[in-house]
């Protein structure tokens, strides 16, 4: 099981990767609150995805987040490292994503 600090660092790594991909994709019209819930740690992070950039990352959950990811800490680290495919993880039940299907299509461009 990964630590909360490792997951926090991974969250910022994910933000950096999304920002790089957003630059490559051009302007992305997506402004949503995001929550990442680490089910095995009982911890969460939240922030805002705007223009392809994940900003204002902070500890704690946002129960009203428009995009919410529920995942075990080790699977989250694997996702950020690129060792775990998001679509396969969702299909297998390793991860749960709550979001509008259109938002997922836009978000997929960033990953």
PyMOL commands that set and color helices and strands:
alter all, ss='L'
color gray80, all
select helices_A, chain A and resi 4-25+73-81+86-92+101-110
alter helices_A, ss='H'
color red, helices_A
select strands_A, chain A and resi 31-38+43-50+53-59+67-71+95-98
alter strands_A, ss='S'
color yellow, strands_A
deselect
rebuild
show_as cartoon
